[in-house]
Amino acid sequence: MEASDATAAARQVHHRWRVREVPDGDFIVFADGSLSVMNLVRLSPPGQPDGLRAERWQWIEHLRATEWSSDNWVEVGSVLSSHTRAGSRALGGESANHGSIGWVALTRDDDEGILEWVAISNWSNPFSEVTLDETTVTAVSTAGRVWTFPRSAPQQVKITEDPAYPW
């Protein structure tokens, strides 16, 4: 991709973030305009023979794109939780465009709230709680799933807890 194309993609991402929109789908969008296509995968079925009732899930990166386009953008204006630490802010909430889907973002904690990355998942419930430490953004969905995003590599997210599967 040409440098001017990369700059244009980054400008578009930041413009859309300022009006509180992100691409519709299962993505992590980075401040540099690149995009990671993700897929939520169930690693273990409910009702395991060993007596475990919780499901195991992972959000897996399928590809990383530096050139992409989105016909549909969704609103991410509903912030349900926010946490600041050492010049950064983690935000979590919901988009009601297609029901109630979850999103998590890491921004600078300044007047402009410049985006570092945002993750949106059509398969996640809204995120009602976020916390931030030096290395991790942790987000809890309204369904009780705990998503752990490495700050510098959010595409390596893990779902570290899941509530017991209802029988």
Summary of the structure (lengths in Angstrom):
residues: 167
radius of gyration: 16.0
end to end distance: 50.1
largest distance: 55.4
contacts: 514
relative contact order: 0.18
helix: 11%
strand: 50%
